Every structure is written in C-alpha cells, then in structure tokens.
Amino acid sequence: MRISIDKDVCIGAGQCALTAPAVFTQDDDGFSELLPGREDGAGDPLVREAARACPVGAVTLHDG
C-alpha cells in the first residue's frame, strides 16, 4: 500500500493524525503529512479508517 495526501485539498482537520498517529502527523501549518518511513502505512490497521475519516478526501490509499 502507498499513501498520498493531496496538499491542495487538505484543510488541516487532523482526523487522520487523530485516527492513526503512528502514520500521520500535522506540519507547522496544521496540514497533514506522513511520518518519515510511514509512506506504506507501516502495517497500521487504522490507516484505512484514517483515510475514511478525512472530511475532504485528501488521503488516498493505493494498493499494490
């Protein structure tokens, strides 16, 4: 799995970071970003829920 965050869509709601804090964080401006080395989700079972929790759909999961 590969995770991408559309920075043009992200509004900084922080739902991804609240749901899967081992994978997502927020930058200094409050926008979502992946923690270093977590681009593949690191096997965290909450990654899919974090993507669903984004109110604007900025988090996309790519399987394969």
C-alpha positions in Angstrom: 0.0 0.0 0.0 1.1 3.5 -0.7 -0.5 6.6 0.9 -0.8 10.0 -0.6 -2.1 13.3 0.8 -3.4 15.9 -1.6 -2.0 19.1 -0.1 -4.2 21.2 -2.3 -7.3 19.5 -0.8 -6.2 19.1 2.8 -7.9 21.6 5.2 -6.0 20.6 8.3 -8.9 18.9 10.1 -6.4 16.4 11.7 -8.7 13.4 11.6 -6.0 11.3 10.0 -3.5 12.1 12.7 -6.0 11.5 15.4 -7.1 8.2 14.0 -3.6 6.8 13.0 -1.0 8.8 14.9 1.7 6.2 14.2 1.4 7.1 10.5 0.1 10.7 10.2 1.1 14.0 11.7 0.5 17.7 11.0 3.0 20.1 9.8 3.7 23.6 11.3 0.7 25.0 9.4 -1.6 22.2 10.6 -1.8 20.3 7.3 -1.5 16.5 7.3 1.7 14.8 6.4 3.1 11.3 6.7 5.7 10.5 9.3 9.1 9.6 7.9 9.2 6.0 6.8 5.5 5.5 7.0 4.6 6.1 3.3 3.4 2.5 3.1 1.3 2.6 6.3 3.7 0.5 8.2 1.1 -2.2 8.6 -1.0 0.1 10.8 -4.6 -1.3 10.8 -6.0 2.2 11.4 -4.7 3.6 8.1 -7.9 2.8 6.1 -10.1 4.3 8.8 -7.9 7.4 8.8 -8.4 7.8 5.1 -12.2 7.4 5.6 -12.2 9.9 8.4 -10.8 12.7 6.2 -13.7 15.1 5.7 -12.4 16.3 2.3 -10.9 13.1 0.9 -7.4 14.4 0.9 -5.9 11.0 1.9 -5.7 8.3 -0.8 -4.6 4.7 -0.4 -3.1 3.0 -3.4 -3.0 -0.8 -3.1 -0.4 -2.9 -4.9 
